[in-house]
């Protein structure tokens, strides 16, 4: 059984989010929660919320115990970019890309 959870348009760059996501790939759900709760990077808080949401839906919808769940797949895709301008001298404008992330988490029960 696969449980899928998604977080779209997270206002943190995918490059930074992938650093946190790589820490929990392939781990048990309980171990992943522990790792994320002690990680100080900014995206760790949002990834932990996503993991808790996936675990809750596995418990409520499929009656699967948390101890049987593992993080089978987790990946980060680039979302839309917010395009902004930074004013420079002599009337020029420097473009700023504020990047967003789409996180997809797939949990599965051990078999």
FIVO-974426 format. One record per atom (N, C-alpha, C): x, y, z; residue number from 1; atom name; residue in three letters. Coordinates in Angstrom, 2 decimals. Layout:
N
+---------+---------+---------+-----+------+------+
:      px :      py :      pz :  nr : atom : rest :
+---------+---------+---------+-----+------+------+
:       X :       Y :       Z : NUM :   CA :  Ala :
...
+---------+---------+---------+-----+------+------+
//
This chain:
111
+---------+---------+---------+-----+------+------+
:      px :      py :      pz :  nr : atom : rest :
+---------+---------+---------+-----+------+------+
:    0.84 :   -1.17 :    0.00 :   1 :    N :  Unk :
:    0.00 :    0.00 :    0.00 :   1 :   CA :  Unk :
:    0.89 :    1.24 :    0.00 :   1 :    C :  Unk :
:    0.60 :    2.16 :   -0.88 :   2 :    N :  Unk :
:    1.35 :    3.41 :   -0.96 :   2 :   CA :  Unk :
:    0.47 :    4.57 :   -0.53 :   2 :    C :  Unk :
:    1.02 :    5.42 :    0.31 :   3 :    N :  Unk :
:    0.34 :    6.63 :    0.76 :   3 :   CA :  Unk :
:    1.10 :    7.81 :    0.19 :   3 :    C :  Unk :
:    0.39 :    8.68 :   -0.52 :   4 :    N :  Unk :
:    1.04 :    9.80 :   -1.20 :   4 :   CA :  Unk :
:    0.57 :   11.10 :   -0.58 :   4 :    C :  Unk :
:    1.54 :   11.99 :   -0.33 :   5 :    N :  Unk :
:    1.21 :   13.33 :    0.19 :   5 :   CA :  Unk :
:    2.05 :   14.34 :   -0.58 :   5 :    C :  Unk :
:    1.46 :   15.48 :   -0.85 :   6 :    N :  Unk :
:    2.14 :   16.52 :   -1.63 :   6 :   CA :  Unk :
:    2.06 :   17.86 :   -0.92 :   6 :    C :  Unk :
:    3.11 :   18.63 :   -1.09 :   7 :    N :  Unk :
:    3.14 :   20.01 :   -0.61 :   7 :   CA :  Unk :
:    3.56 :   20.87 :   -1.78 :   7 :    C :  Unk :
:    2.66 :   21.72 :   -2.23 :   8 :    N :  Unk :
:    2.94 :   22.55 :   -3.41 :   8 :   CA :  Unk :
:    3.19 :   24.00 :   -3.03 :   8 :    C :  Unk :
:    4.00 :   24.66 :   -3.83 :   9 :    N :  Unk :
:    4.29 :   26.09 :   -3.71 :   9 :   CA :  Unk :
:    4.88 :   26.47 :   -2.36 :   9 :    C :  Unk :
:    5.81 :   25.69 :   -1.87 :  10 :    N :  Unk :
:    6.56 :   26.05 :   -0.67 :  10 :   CA :  Unk :
:    7.54 :   27.15 :   -1.05 :  10 :    C :  Unk :
:    7.53 :   28.25 :   -0.32 :  11 :    N :  Unk :
:    8.32 :   29.43 :   -0.68 :  11 :   CA :  Unk :
:    9.77 :   29.33 :   -0.22 :  11 :    C :  Unk :
:   10.38 :   28.18 :   -0.49 :  12 :    N :  Unk :
:   11.80 :   27.96 :   -0.22 :  12 :   CA :  Unk :
:   12.38 :   27.33 :   -1.49 :  12 :    C :  Unk :
:   13.59 :   27.70 :   -1.84 :  13 :    N :  Unk :
:   14.21 :   27.21 :   -3.07 :  13 :   CA :  Unk :
:   14.38 :   25.69 :   -3.03 :  13 :    C :  Unk :
:   14.19 :   25.02 :   -4.16 :  14 :    N :  Unk :
:   14.32 :   23.57 :   -4.20 :  14 :   CA :  Unk :
:   15.72 :   23.08 :   -3.83 :  14 :    C :  Unk :
:   16.72 :   23.86 :   -4.14 :  15 :    N :  Unk :
:   18.10 :   23.48 :   -3.82 :  15 :   CA :  Unk :
:   18.28 :   23.32 :   -2.31 :  15 :    C :  Unk :
:   17.65 :   24.20 :   -1.54 :  16 :    N :  Unk :
:   17.75 :   24.13 :   -0.08 :  16 :   CA :  Unk :
:   16.86 :   23.02 :    0.48 :  16 :    C :  Unk :
:   15.72 :   22.81 :   -0.15 :  17 :    N :  Unk :
:   14.79 :   21.80 :    0.32 :  17 :   CA :  Unk :
:   15.34 :   20.39 :    0.08 :  17 :    C :  Unk :
:   16.05 :   20.19 :   -1.02 :  18 :    N :  Unk :
:   16.60 :   18.87 :   -1.32 :  18 :   CA :  Unk :
:   17.62 :   18.42 :   -0.29 :  18 :    C :  Unk :
:   18.32 :   19.36 :    0.34 :  19 :    N :  Unk :
:   19.28 :   19.00 :    1.38 :  19 :   CA :  Unk :
:   18.59 :   18.31 :    2.56 :  19 :    C :  Unk :
:   17.41 :   18.79 :    2.92 :  20 :    N :  Unk :
:   16.66 :   18.21 :    4.03 :  20 :   CA :  Unk :
:   16.00 :   16.90 :    3.62 :  20 :    C :  Unk :
:   15.47 :   16.86 :    2.41 :  21 :    N :  Unk :
:   14.76 :   15.68 :    1.93 :  21 :   CA :  Unk :
:   15.70 :   14.48 :    1.82 :  21 :    C :  Unk :
:   16.94 :   14.73 :    1.46 :  22 :    N :  Unk :
:   17.91 :   13.64 :    1.32 :  22 :   CA :  Unk :
:   18.21 :   12.96 :    2.66 :  22 :    C :  Unk :
:   17.97 :   13.64 :    3.76 :  23 :    N :  Unk :
:   18.25 :   13.07 :    5.08 :  23 :   CA :  Unk :
:   17.30 :   11.94 :    5.44 :  23 :    C :  Unk :
:   16.07 :   11.95 :    4.92 :  24 :    N :  Unk :
:   15.06 :   10.98 :    5.38 :  24 :   CA :  Unk :
:   14.69 :    9.94 :    4.34 :  24 :    C :  Unk :
:   15.22 :   10.02 :    3.15 :  25 :    N :  Unk :
:   14.85 :    9.07 :    2.10 :  25 :   CA :  Unk :
:   15.26 :    7.66 :    2.50 :  25 :    C :  Unk :
:   14.29 :    6.72 :    2.46 :  26 :    N :  Unk :
:   14.56 :    5.32 :    2.76 :  26 :   CA :  Unk :
:   14.52 :    4.95 :    4.23 :  26 :    C :  Unk :
:   14.21 :    5.88 :    5.11 :  27 :    N :  Unk :
:   14.18 :    5.59 :    6.55 :  27 :   CA :  Unk :
:   12.78 :    5.21 :    7.00 :  27 :    C :  Unk :
:   12.71 :    4.64 :    8.20 :  28 :    N :  Unk :
:   11.41 :    4.38 :    8.80 :  28 :   CA :  Unk :
:   10.75 :    5.71 :    9.14 :  28 :    C :  Unk :
:    9.44 :    5.73 :    9.20 :  29 :    N :  Unk :
:    8.72 :    6.99 :    9.44 :  29 :   CA :  Unk :
:    9.05 :    7.57 :   10.82 :  29 :    C :  Unk :
:    9.18 :    6.73 :   11.83 :  30 :    N :  Unk :
:    9.50 :    7.22 :   13.17 :  30 :   CA :  Unk :
:   10.91 :    7.81 :   13.21 :  30 :    C :  Unk :
:   11.85 :    7.15 :   12.54 :  31 :    N :  Unk :
:   13.22 :    7.67 :   12.49 :  31 :   CA :  Unk :
:   13.29 :    8.98 :   11.72 :  31 :    C :  Unk :
:   12.51 :    9.07 :   10.65 :  32 :    N :  Unk :
:   12.48 :   10.30 :    9.85 :  32 :   CA :  Unk :
:   11.92 :   11.46 :   10.66 :  32 :    C :  Unk :
:   10.89 :   11.21 :   11.48 :  33 :    N :  Unk :
:   10.34 :   12.26 :   12.33 :  33 :   CA :  Unk :
:   11.38 :   12.76 :   13.33 :  33 :    C :  Unk :
:   12.16 :   11.84 :   13.88 :  34 :    N :  Unk :
:   13.20 :   12.21 :   14.84 :  34 :   CA :  Unk :
:   14.27 :   13.05 :   14.17 :  34 :    C :  Unk :
:   14.71 :   12.65 :   13.00 :  35 :    N :  Unk :
:   15.75 :   13.39 :   12.28 :  35 :   CA :  Unk :
:   15.26 :   14.80 :   11.94 :  35 :    C :  Unk :
:   14.04 :   14.91 :   11.46 :  36 :    N :  Unk :
:   13.51 :   16.21 :   11.06 :  36 :   CA :  Unk :
:   13.27 :   17.13 :   12.26 :  36 :    C :  Unk :
:   12.90 :   16.56 :   13.39 :  37 :    N :  Unk :
:   12.64 :   17.41 :   14.55 :  37 :   CA :  Unk :
:   13.92 :   18.03 :   15.11 :  37 :    C :  Unk :
:   15.07 :   17.41 :   14.84 :  38 :    N :  Unk :
:   16.33 :   17.95 :   15.32 :  38 :   CA :  Unk :
:   17.15 :   18.65 :   14.23 :  38 :    C :  Unk :
:   16.60 :   18.76 :   13.03 :  39 :    N :  Unk :
:   17.28 :   19.45 :   11.94 :  39 :   CA :  Unk :
:   16.94 :   20.93 :   12.01 :  39 :    C :  Unk :
:   17.96 :   21.79 :   11.90 :  40 :    N :  Unk :
:   17.74 :   23.22 :   12.09 :  40 :   CA :  Unk :
:   17.47 :   23.98 :   10.79 :  40 :    C :  Unk :
:   17.57 :   23.32 :    9.66 :  41 :    N :  Unk :
:   17.31 :   24.01 :    8.39 :  41 :   CA :  Unk :
:   15.84 :   24.41 :    8.30 :  41 :    C :  Unk :
:   15.57 :   25.51 :    7.63 :  42 :    N :  Unk :
:   14.22 :   26.06 :    7.54 :  42 :   CA :  Unk :
:   13.22 :   25.10 :    6.89 :  42 :    C :  Unk :
:   13.57 :   24.39 :    5.82 :  43 :    N :  Unk :
:   12.57 :   23.49 :    5.21 :  43 :   CA :  Unk :
:   12.21 :   22.29 :    6.06 :  43 :    C :  Unk :
:   13.00 :   21.95 :    7.07 :  44 :    N :  Unk :
:   12.75 :   20.76 :    7.87 :  44 :   CA :  Unk :
:   11.38 :   20.82 :    8.56 :  44 :    C :  Unk :
:   10.98 :   21.99 :    8.98 :  45 :    N :  Unk :
:    9.69 :   22.15 :    9.65 :  45 :   CA :  Unk :
:    8.53 :   21.81 :    8.71 :  45 :    C :  Unk :
:    8.61 :   22.27 :    7.47 :  46 :    N :  Unk :
:    7.55 :   22.00 :    6.50 :  46 :   CA :  Unk :
:    7.54 :   20.53 :    6.05 :  46 :    C :  Unk :
:    8.72 :   19.93 :    5.91 :  47 :    N :  Unk :
:    8.80 :   18.52 :    5.54 :  47 :   CA :  Unk :
:    8.25 :   17.66 :    6.68 :  47 :    C :  Unk :
:    8.50 :   18.05 :    7.92 :  48 :    N :  Unk :
:    7.96 :   17.32 :    9.06 :  48 :   CA :  Unk :
:    6.44 :   17.39 :    9.09 :  48 :    C :  Unk :
:    5.87 :   18.55 :    8.78 :  49 :    N :  Unk :
:    4.41 :   18.67 :    8.70 :  49 :   CA :  Unk :
:    3.85 :   17.76 :    7.62 :  49 :    C :  Unk :
:    4.54 :   17.69 :    6.47 :  50 :    N :  Unk :
:    4.10 :   16.83 :    5.38 :  50 :   CA :  Unk :
:    4.17 :   15.37 :    5.79 :  50 :    C :  Unk :
:    5.24 :   14.98 :    6.47 :  51 :    N :  Unk :
:    5.39 :   13.60 :    6.93 :  51 :   CA :  Unk :
:    4.30 :   13.25 :    7.95 :  51 :    C :  Unk :
:    4.03 :   14.15 :    8.88 :  52 :    N :  Unk :
:    2.97 :   13.90 :    9.87 :  52 :   CA :  Unk :
:    1.61 :   13.76 :    9.20 :  52 :    C :  Unk :
:    1.38 :   14.54 :    8.16 :  53 :    N :  Unk :
:    0.12 :   14.46 :    7.42 :  53 :   CA :  Unk :
:   -0.03 :   13.11 :    6.71 :  53 :    C :  Unk :
:    1.05 :   12.64 :    6.12 :  54 :    N :  Unk :
:    1.02 :   11.35 :    5.42 :  54 :   CA :  Unk :
:    0.82 :   10.20 :    6.42 :  54 :    C :  Unk :
:    1.46 :   10.30 :    7.58 :  55 :    N :  Unk :
:    1.30 :    9.26 :    8.60 :  55 :   CA :  Unk :
:   -0.13 :    9.25 :    9.12 :  55 :    C :  Unk :
:   -0.71 :   10.43 :    9.33 :  56 :    N :  Unk :
:   -2.09 :   10.52 :    9.82 :  56 :   CA :  Unk :
:   -3.08 :    9.95 :    8.82 :  56 :    C :  Unk :
:   -2.87 :   10.21 :    7.53 :  57 :    N :  Unk :
:   -3.78 :    9.66 :    6.54 :  57 :   CA :  Unk :
:   -3.61 :    8.15 :    6.41 :  57 :    C :  Unk :
:   -2.39 :    7.64 :    6.64 :  58 :    N :  Unk :
:   -2.19 :    6.19 :    6.63 :  58 :   CA :  Unk :
:   -2.93 :    5.53 :    7.80 :  58 :    C :  Unk :
:   -2.89 :    6.19 :    8.96 :  59 :    N :  Unk :
:   -3.59 :    5.64 :   10.13 :  59 :   CA :  Unk :
:   -5.09 :    5.67 :    9.94 :  59 :    C :  Unk :
:   -5.62 :    6.84 :    9.54 :  60 :    N :  Unk :
:   -7.06 :    7.03 :    9.49 :  60 :   CA :  Unk :
:   -7.73 :    6.37 :    8.28 :  60 :    C :  Unk :
:   -7.09 :    6.45 :    7.12 :  61 :    N :  Unk :
:   -7.73 :    5.94 :    5.91 :  61 :   CA :  Unk :
:   -7.45 :    4.47 :    5.65 :  61 :    C :  Unk :
:   -6.24 :    4.01 :    5.98 :  62 :    N :  Unk :
:   -5.86 :    2.64 :    5.63 :  62 :   CA :  Unk :
:   -5.59 :    1.76 :    6.85 :  62 :    C :  Unk :
:   -5.68 :    2.31 :    8.07 :  63 :    N :  Unk :
:   -5.48 :    1.57 :    9.32 :  63 :   CA :  Unk :
:   -4.13 :    0.86 :    9.35 :  63 :    C :  Unk :
:   -3.09 :    1.59 :    8.97 :  64 :    N :  Unk :
:   -1.72 :    1.07 :    8.98 :  64 :   CA :  Unk :
:   -0.99 :    1.69 :   10.17 :  64 :    C :  Unk :
:   -0.29 :    0.86 :   10.92 :  65 :    N :  Unk :
:    0.44 :    1.33 :   12.09 :  65 :   CA :  Unk :
:    1.68 :    2.11 :   11.65 :  65 :    C :  Unk :
:    2.04 :    3.13 :   12.42 :  66 :    N :  Unk :
:    3.18 :    3.99 :   12.07 :  66 :   CA :  Unk :
:    4.50 :    3.23 :   12.07 :  66 :    C :  Unk :
:    4.61 :    2.20 :   12.91 :  67 :    N :  Unk :
:    5.87 :    1.46 :   12.99 :  67 :   CA :  Unk :
:    6.15 :    0.64 :   11.73 :  67 :    C :  Unk :
:    5.13 :    0.42 :   10.90 :  68 :    N :  Unk :
:    5.31 :   -0.36 :    9.68 :  68 :   CA :  Unk :
:    5.62 :    0.51 :    8.45 :  68 :    C :  Unk :
:    5.56 :    1.82 :    8.60 :  69 :    N :  Unk :
:    5.72 :    2.71 :    7.46 :  69 :   CA :  Unk :
:    7.18 :    3.08 :    7.23 :  69 :    C :  Unk :
:    7.56 :    3.14 :    5.95 :  70 :    N :  Unk :
:    8.89 :    3.65 :    5.58 :  70 :   CA :  Unk :
:    8.71 :    4.71 :    4.50 :  70 :    C :  Unk :
:    9.69 :    5.61 :    4.41 :  71 :    N :  Unk :
:    9.68 :    6.64 :    3.38 :  71 :   CA :  Unk :
:   10.25 :    6.01 :    2.11 :  71 :    C :  Unk :
:    9.35 :    5.58 :    1.24 :  72 :    N :  Unk :
:    9.79 :    4.90 :    0.02 :  72 :   CA :  Unk :
:   10.41 :    5.88 :   -0.97 :  72 :    C :  Unk :
:    9.68 :    6.96 :   -1.25 :  73 :    N :  Unk :
:   10.18 :    7.98 :   -2.18 :  73 :   CA :  Unk :
:    9.86 :    9.35 :   -1.61 :  73 :    C :  Unk :
:   10.76 :   10.26 :   -1.82 :  74 :    N :  Unk :
:   10.49 :   11.66 :   -1.53 :  74 :   CA :  Unk :
:   11.36 :   12.47 :   -2.48 :  74 :    C :  Unk :
:   10.74 :   13.40 :   -3.17 :  75 :    N :  Unk :
:   11.49 :   14.21 :   -4.11 :  75 :   CA :  Unk :
:   10.93 :   15.62 :   -4.16 :  75 :    C :  Unk :
:   11.78 :   16.52 :   -4.64 :  76 :    N :  Unk :
:   11.45 :   17.94 :   -4.71 :  76 :   CA :  Unk :
:   11.54 :   18.39 :   -6.16 :  76 :    C :  Unk :
:   10.47 :   18.99 :   -6.64 :  77 :    N :  Unk :
:   10.45 :   19.58 :   -7.98 :  77 :   CA :  Unk :
:   10.38 :   21.10 :   -7.85 :  77 :    C :  Unk :
:   10.80 :   21.77 :   -8.90 :  78 :    N :  Unk :
:   10.76 :   23.23 :   -8.89 :  78 :   CA :  Unk :
:    9.36 :   23.70 :   -9.25 :  78 :    C :  Unk :
:    8.86 :   24.64 :   -8.47 :  79 :    N :  Unk :
:    7.55 :   25.21 :   -8.73 :  79 :   CA :  Unk :
:    7.69 :   26.48 :   -9.55 :  79 :    C :  Unk :
:    6.68 :   27.31 :   -9.50 :  80 :    N :  Unk :
:    6.70 :   28.56 :  -10.24 :  80 :   CA :  Unk :
:    7.67 :   29.54 :   -9.58 :  80 :    C :  Unk :
:    8.17 :   30.46 :  -10.37 :  81 :    N :  Unk :
:    9.10 :   31.46 :   -9.86 :  81 :   CA :  Unk :
:    8.38 :   32.80 :   -9.75 :  81 :    C :  Unk :
:    8.59 :   33.46 :   -8.64 :  82 :    N :  Unk :
:    8.08 :   34.82 :   -8.50 :  82 :   CA :  Unk :
:    9.17 :   35.75 :   -9.02 :  82 :    C :  Unk :
:    8.87 :   36.52 :  -10.04 :  83 :    N :  Unk :
:    9.87 :   37.37 :  -10.67 :  83 :   CA :  Unk :
:    9.76 :   38.78 :  -10.10 :  83 :    C :  Unk :
:   10.86 :   39.23 :   -9.52 :  84 :    N :  Unk :
:   10.92 :   40.55 :   -8.92 :  84 :   CA :  Unk :
:   12.09 :   41.32 :   -9.50 :  84 :    C :  Unk :
:   12.11 :   42.63 :   -9.28 :  85 :    N :  Unk :
:   13.18 :   43.49 :   -9.80 :  85 :   CA :  Unk :
:   13.85 :   44.22 :   -8.65 :  85 :    C :  Unk :
:   15.16 :   44.34 :   -8.76 :  86 :    N :  Unk :
:   15.94 :   45.11 :   -7.79 :  86 :   CA :  Unk :
:   16.48 :   46.33 :   -8.53 :  86 :    C :  Unk :
:   16.16 :   47.55 :   -8.08 :  87 :    N :  Unk :
:   16.61 :   48.73 :   -8.80 :  87 :   CA :  Unk :
:   18.13 :   48.92 :   -8.69 :  87 :    C :  Unk :
:   18.72 :   49.29 :   -9.82 :  88 :    N :  Unk :
:   20.16 :   49.53 :   -9.88 :  88 :   CA :  Unk :
:   20.39 :   50.97 :  -10.32 :  88 :    C :  Unk :
:   21.63 :   51.35 :  -10.42 :  89 :    N :  Unk :
:   21.95 :   52.72 :  -10.81 :  89 :   CA :  Unk :
:   21.60 :   52.97 :  -12.28 :  89 :    C :  Unk :
:   21.42 :   54.21 :  -12.62 :  90 :    N :  Unk :
:   21.11 :   54.68 :  -13.98 :  90 :   CA :  Unk :
:   19.86 :   54.03 :  -14.56 :  90 :    C :  Unk :
:   18.88 :   53.76 :  -13.69 :  91 :    N :  Unk :
:   17.58 :   53.30 :  -14.17 :  91 :   CA :  Unk :
:   17.51 :   51.84 :  -14.56 :  91 :    C :  Unk :
:   18.55 :   51.10 :  -14.31 :  92 :    N :  Unk :
:   18.50 :   49.67 :  -14.66 :  92 :   CA :  Unk :
:   17.77 :   48.88 :  -13.58 :  92 :    C :  Unk :
:   17.40 :   47.65 :  -13.91 :  93 :    N :  Unk :
:   16.74 :   46.77 :  -12.96 :  93 :   CA :  Unk :
:   17.42 :   45.41 :  -13.01 :  93 :    C :  Unk :
:   17.71 :   44.85 :  -11.85 :  94 :    N :  Unk :
:   18.34 :   43.55 :  -11.75 :  94 :   CA :  Unk :
:   17.26 :   42.53 :  -11.40 :  94 :    C :  Unk :
:   17.11 :   41.46 :  -12.19 :  95 :    N :  Unk :
:   16.04 :   40.49 :  -11.92 :  95 :   CA :  Unk :
:   16.37 :   39.60 :  -10.71 :  95 :    C :  Unk :
:   15.33 :   39.34 :   -9.91 :  96 :    N :  Unk :
:   15.44 :   38.43 :   -8.78 :  96 :   CA :  Unk :
:   14.39 :   37.34 :   -8.97 :  96 :    C :  Unk :
:   14.82 :   36.09 :   -8.92 :  97 :    N :  Unk :
:   13.91 :   34.94 :   -9.04 :  97 :   CA :  Unk :
:   13.67 :   34.37 :   -7.65 :  97 :    C :  Unk :
:   12.45 :   34.46 :   -7.16 :  98 :    N :  Unk :
:   12.10 :   33.86 :   -5.88 :  98 :   CA :  Unk :
:   11.47 :   32.50 :   -6.19 :  98 :    C :  Unk :
:   12.22 :   31.45 :   -5.91 :  99 :    N :  Unk :
:   11.84 :   30.12 :   -6.34 :  99 :   CA :  Unk :
:   10.94 :   29.43 :   -5.32 :  99 :    C :  Unk :
:   10.10 :   28.53 :   -5.83 : 100 :    N :  Unk :
:    9.21 :   27.75 :   -4.98 : 100 :   CA :  Unk :
:    9.46 :   26.26 :   -5.22 : 100 :    C :  Unk :
:    8.99 :   25.44 :   -4.29 : 101 :    N :  Unk :
:    9.22 :   24.00 :   -4.34 : 101 :   CA :  Unk :
:    7.90 :   23.24 :   -4.29 : 101 :    C :  Unk :
:    7.88 :   22.08 :   -4.96 : 102 :    N :  Unk :
:    6.81 :   21.11 :   -4.84 : 102 :   CA :  Unk :
:    7.44 :   19.85 :   -4.25 : 102 :    C :  Unk :
:    6.95 :   19.41 :   -3.09 : 103 :    N :  Unk :
:    7.49 :   18.22 :   -2.45 : 103 :   CA :  Unk :
:    6.47 :   17.10 :   -2.56 : 103 :    C :  Unk :
:    6.92 :   15.92 :   -2.98 : 104 :    N :  Unk :
:    6.07 :   14.75 :   -3.07 : 104 :   CA :  Unk :
:    6.65 :   13.66 :   -2.17 : 104 :    C :  Unk :
:    5.83 :   13.10 :   -1.29 : 105 :    N :  Unk :
:    6.25 :   12.08 :   -0.33 : 105 :   CA :  Unk :
:    5.39 :   10.85 :   -0.54 : 105 :    C :  Unk :
:    6.03 :    9.70 :   -0.66 : 106 :    N :  Unk :
:    5.32 :    8.42 :   -0.81 : 106 :   CA :  Unk :
:    5.78 :    7.50 :    0.30 : 106 :    C :  Unk :
:    4.85 :    7.11 :    1.17 : 107 :    N :  Unk :
:    5.11 :    6.16 :    2.24 : 107 :   CA :  Unk :
:    4.59 :    4.80 :    1.81 : 107 :    C :  Unk :
:    5.25 :    3.73 :    2.26 : 108 :    N :  Unk :
:    4.74 :    2.39 :    2.01 : 108 :   CA :  Unk :
:    4.92 :    1.56 :    3.26 : 108 :    C :  Unk :
:    4.10 :    0.53 :    3.37 : 109 :    N :  Unk :
:    4.24 :   -0.36 :    4.52 : 109 :   CA :  Unk :
:    5.27 :   -1.42 :    4.19 : 109 :    C :  Unk :
:    6.00 :   -1.85 :    5.22 : 110 :    N :  Unk :
:    7.04 :   -2.86 :    5.02 : 110 :   CA :  Unk :
:    6.41 :   -4.20 :    4.68 : 110 :    C :  Unk :
:    7.03 :   -4.87 :    3.72 : 111 :    N :  Unk :
:    6.52 :   -6.21 :    3.35 : 111 :   CA :  Unk :
:    7.69 :   -7.15 :    3.21 : 111 :    C :  Unk :
+---------+---------+---------+-----+------+------+
//
